Amino acid sequence: MVGDVLSAASGAELRNDPVLPGTGGPAGNARLTAWTGLVLLVGFIAECVTLLSLHALLNVHILIGAVLIPLVLVKTATTGWRIIRYYLGSAAYRAAGPPPLLLRMLGPLVVLTGLAVLGSGLALIPLGQSSFTPLFTVAGQNIDPLTVHKLCFVVWFVVTGAHVLVRTVPALQLAAGHPRGNAVVHGRAARTVVVVLTLAASVATGVVVVNLSSDWTSGRVHNFDELGGTGDSLRIAHLNAPATWATVTE
C-alpha cells in the first residue's frame, strides 16, 4: 500500500482514465478535479498567510474563506461523482480503477474536515459576540465556537497536508494534459465554463459574506485579544504540521 501511494505521489503512475465523447468521461472528471484542486491550493495558502497577522488581515481572512466555499463544494461534487459512478458499476470508471487504499481512507477525512473548517468559520459571522460564549467544558477548558473553529483547522491541516503531498504532482500533470499522448480529452470547453462559473460564484459569495461580517471587521465584536490568540496558535500548528495547505485532486 505504501508503494502504491509513493508511486502516485511521484506522478510515475497515473490512473489510465478512459476518454469518452462529450464530457471526456473519467479523464475529463480527473482534469476538472485537478484544476479545481490547484485553485483551492492557492486559496488555502493565501488564507493561512492571513493568520500571520489576523488583527490586520481579518477582512481578507473572511473574504478568502468565503471565496473558497464554492470551490470546495465543486471539488467535493467531482470526486463524489467519480466515487458514485465507480460503485454503481460504470464500465469506464471501473476500468479507471480506484485510488490507492490509503488515499481512499484519507479522502473522506479531507472532505469532512475541510467542510468543518469553512462551516465553523462561516458560523462565527452571525454569532458575533456569542463566538466567545462557552458551549461546554472539557478537562476544565471552556470550548466556545471560536475554539471549535481552531480545532477544526488543526485537524484539517494535518489530514490535508498528507493528502497534498500525494496529490500535487499528479494534479499538475493532469492540469497540463499529461500523460495522454496525442489523445484528445473531450469536454475542455465545458470544464472551462464550470471553473469560470465557480470562480464567479466564489467572488459573489466573498462579497456577500464580507458585507455581512461588518461586526467583526469594524471591531464591534469584543474580546478580540482571544481572536488574535487564534493567529498565534495556528501559526504554531503550521510550523509543526507535516505539510502544506489545501485539497488537491482525488
C-alpha positions as CSV (number, residue, x, y, z in Angstrom):
1,M,0.0,0.0,0.0
2,V,2.8,2.4,0.8
3,G,4.5,1.7,-2.5
4,D,1.2,2.5,-4.3
5,V,1.0,5.8,-2.5
6,L,4.6,6.7,-3.3
7,S,4.1,5.9,-7.0
8,A,1.0,8.1,-7.1
9,A,2.7,10.9,-5.3
10,S,5.7,11.0,-7.7
11,G,3.4,11.0,-10.7
12,A,5.1,7.9,-12.0
13,E,1.9,6.0,-12.2
14,L,-1.3,7.9,-13.1
15,R,-4.6,6.1,-13.4
16,N,-5.4,5.1,-17.0
17,D,-8.6,7.1,-17.2
18,P,-10.7,6.2,-20.3
19,V,-11.7,9.1,-22.5
20,L,-15.3,9.3,-23.6
21,P,-17.1,11.5,-26.0
22,G,-18.9,14.6,-24.7
23,T,-17.6,15.3,-21.2
24,G,-14.5,13.2,-21.5
25,G,-15.6,10.6,-19.0
26,P,-13.2,9.7,-16.2
27,A,-10.3,11.6,-17.9
28,G,-12.4,14.7,-18.1
29,N,-13.6,14.3,-14.5
30,A,-10.0,13.9,-13.4
31,R,-8.9,17.1,-15.1
32,L,-11.8,19.2,-13.7
33,T,-10.9,17.9,-10.2
34,A,-7.3,18.8,-10.8
35,W,-8.0,22.3,-11.9
36,T,-10.3,22.9,-9.0
37,G,-7.9,21.4,-6.6
38,L,-5.0,23.6,-7.7
39,V,-7.1,26.8,-7.4
40,L,-8.0,25.6,-3.9
41,L,-4.3,25.0,-3.1
42,V,-3.6,28.7,-3.9
43,G,-6.6,29.9,-2.0
44,F,-5.9,27.9,1.1
45,I,-2.3,29.0,1.2
46,A,-3.4,32.6,0.9
47,E,-6.0,32.0,3.7
48,C,-3.3,30.6,6.0
49,V,-1.0,33.5,5.3
50,T,-3.6,35.9,6.7
51,L,-3.2,34.1,10.0
52,L,0.2,35.6,10.4
53,S,-1.4,38.9,11.1
54,L,-5.0,38.2,11.8
55,H,-5.7,41.6,13.5
56,A,-4.7,43.5,10.4
57,L,-6.0,41.0,7.8
58,L,-9.2,39.8,9.3
59,N,-11.3,41.2,6.5
60,V,-9.1,39.5,3.9
61,H,-9.3,36.2,6.0
62,I,-13.1,36.3,5.9
63,L,-13.1,37.2,2.2
64,I,-10.8,34.3,1.2
65,G,-12.6,31.9,3.4
66,A,-15.9,32.7,1.8
67,V,-14.4,32.6,-1.7
68,L,-13.2,29.0,-1.1
69,I,-16.7,27.7,-0.2
70,P,-18.0,27.2,-3.8
71,L,-14.6,25.8,-4.9
72,V,-14.7,23.2,-2.1
73,L,-18.3,22.3,-3.0
74,V,-17.4,21.8,-6.7
75,K,-14.4,19.7,-5.9
76,T,-16.4,17.6,-3.5
77,A,-19.0,17.1,-6.2
78,T,-16.5,16.0,-8.8
79,T,-14.8,13.5,-6.5
80,G,-18.2,12.3,-5.3
81,W,-19.4,11.8,-8.9
82,R,-16.3,9.6,-9.6
83,I,-17.0,7.5,-6.4
84,I,-20.7,7.1,-7.2
85,R,-20.1,6.1,-10.8
86,Y,-17.4,3.6,-9.7
87,Y,-19.6,1.9,-7.1
88,L,-22.7,1.9,-9.3
89,G,-20.7,-0.2,-11.8
90,S,-20.0,2.3,-14.7
91,A,-17.7,0.4,-17.1
92,A,-15.5,3.4,-17.8
93,Y,-15.0,4.4,-14.1
94,R,-14.5,0.7,-13.2
95,A,-11.8,0.5,-15.9
96,A,-10.1,3.6,-14.5
97,G,-9.9,1.9,-11.1
98,P,-9.9,3.4,-7.6
99,P,-7.1,5.4,-5.9
100,P,-4.7,3.5,-3.6
101,L,-6.3,2.2,-0.5
102,L,-4.7,4.6,1.9
103,L,-5.9,7.6,-0.1
104,R,-9.4,6.1,-0.2
105,M,-9.3,6.0,3.6
106,L,-7.9,9.6,3.8
107,G,-10.3,11.1,1.2
108,P,-13.4,11.3,3.4
109,L,-11.5,12.9,6.2
110,V,-10.2,15.6,3.9
111,V,-13.7,16.4,2.7
112,L,-15.2,16.4,6.2
113,T,-12.5,18.4,7.9
114,G,-12.4,20.9,5.0
115,L,-16.2,21.5,5.2
116,A,-15.9,21.7,9.0
117,V,-13.3,24.4,8.9
118,L,-15.2,26.5,6.4
119,G,-18.6,25.8,8.1
120,S,-17.4,26.6,11.6
121,G,-15.7,29.8,10.3
122,L,-18.8,30.9,8.5
123,A,-20.9,30.2,11.6
124,L,-18.8,32.7,13.6
125,I,-20.1,35.6,11.5
126,P,-23.8,35.6,12.6
127,L,-22.8,34.5,16.1
128,G,-20.7,37.7,16.6
129,Q,-20.0,38.2,20.3
130,S,-21.5,34.8,21.1
131,S,-18.5,33.2,19.4
132,F,-16.7,33.7,22.8
133,T,-19.6,32.1,24.8
134,P,-18.6,28.6,26.1
135,L,-20.6,25.7,24.7
136,F,-19.2,23.1,27.1
137,T,-16.2,22.3,29.2
138,V,-13.6,19.6,28.6
139,A,-10.9,18.9,31.2
140,G,-11.5,22.3,32.8
141,Q,-11.2,24.1,29.4
142,N,-14.1,26.1,28.1
143,I,-14.9,25.3,24.5
144,D,-16.6,28.1,22.6
145,P,-17.5,28.4,18.8
146,L,-14.2,30.1,18.1
147,T,-12.3,27.2,19.8
148,V,-14.2,24.7,17.7
149,H,-13.1,26.6,14.5
150,K,-9.5,26.5,15.7
151,L,-9.7,22.7,16.5
152,C,-11.3,22.0,13.1
153,F,-8.4,23.8,11.4
154,V,-5.7,21.9,13.2
155,V,-7.3,18.5,12.3
156,W,-7.9,19.6,8.8
157,F,-4.3,20.9,8.4
158,V,-2.7,17.6,9.4
159,V,-5.1,15.4,7.3
160,T,-4.9,17.6,4.3
161,G,-1.1,18.0,4.5
162,A,-0.7,14.3,3.9
163,H,-3.3,14.5,1.0
164,V,-1.5,17.4,-0.6
165,L,1.9,15.7,-0.6
166,V,0.4,12.8,-2.6
167,R,-1.8,14.7,-5.0
168,T,0.0,17.9,-6.0
169,V,2.3,16.3,-8.7
170,P,-0.5,14.3,-10.3
171,A,-2.8,17.3,-10.3
172,L,-0.2,19.4,-12.1
173,Q,0.3,16.7,-14.6
174,L,-3.4,16.4,-15.3
175,A,-3.9,20.1,-15.5
176,A,-1.2,20.3,-18.1
177,G,-2.8,17.4,-20.1
178,H,-0.1,14.8,-19.4
179,P,0.2,12.0,-20.0
180,R,-2.3,11.1,-22.7
181,G,0.0,11.3,-25.7
182,N,-2.0,12.6,-28.6
183,A,-5.4,11.6,-27.2
184,V,-7.9,14.4,-27.1
185,V,-9.9,14.6,-23.8
186,H,-13.3,15.9,-24.8
187,G,-15.2,18.4,-22.8
188,R,-12.5,21.0,-22.3
189,A,-14.8,23.9,-23.1
190,A,-17.4,22.6,-20.6
191,R,-14.8,22.2,-17.9
192,T,-13.5,25.7,-18.5
193,V,-17.1,27.1,-18.2
194,V,-17.5,25.2,-14.9
195,V,-14.3,26.6,-13.5
196,V,-15.2,30.1,-14.6
197,L,-18.7,29.9,-13.2
198,T,-17.4,28.5,-9.9
199,L,-14.9,31.4,-9.6
200,A,-17.7,33.9,-10.3
201,A,-19.8,32.2,-7.6
202,S,-16.8,32.4,-5.3
203,V,-16.4,36.1,-5.8
204,A,-20.1,36.7,-5.2
205,T,-20.0,34.6,-2.1
206,G,-17.0,36.5,-0.8
207,V,-18.6,39.9,-1.4
208,V,-21.9,38.9,0.4
209,V,-20.1,37.3,3.4
210,V,-17.8,40.3,3.9
211,N,-20.7,42.7,3.8
212,L,-22.4,40.5,6.5
213,S,-19.3,40.4,8.7
214,S,-19.1,44.1,9.5
215,D,-19.4,43.5,13.2
216,W,-16.1,41.6,13.1
217,T,-14.2,43.8,10.7
218,S,-15.4,47.1,12.4
219,G,-14.2,45.9,15.8
220,R,-17.7,45.8,17.3
221,V,-17.1,42.2,18.4
222,H,-15.2,42.4,21.7
223,N,-12.7,40.1,23.3
224,F,-10.5,40.5,20.1
225,D,-7.4,39.5,22.0
226,E,-8.7,35.9,22.0
227,L,-9.1,36.2,18.3
228,G,-5.5,37.4,18.0
229,G,-4.6,34.3,20.0
230,T,-6.1,32.3,17.2
231,G,-3.5,33.5,14.9
232,D,-0.7,32.7,17.3
233,S,-1.9,29.2,18.0
234,L,-2.5,28.5,14.3
235,R,1.0,29.7,13.4
236,I,2.4,27.1,15.9
237,A,0.2,24.5,14.2
238,H,1.6,25.5,10.8
239,L,5.2,25.1,12.0
240,N,4.6,21.7,13.4
241,A,2.3,20.3,10.7
242,P,3.9,17.8,8.2
243,A,2.9,19.5,5.0
244,T,1.5,22.4,3.2
245,W,-2.1,23.6,2.9
246,A,-5.0,22.6,0.6
247,T,-7.1,19.9,-1.0
248,V,-5.8,18.8,-4.3
249,T,-7.2,16.2,-6.6
250,E,-8.8,13.0,-5.6
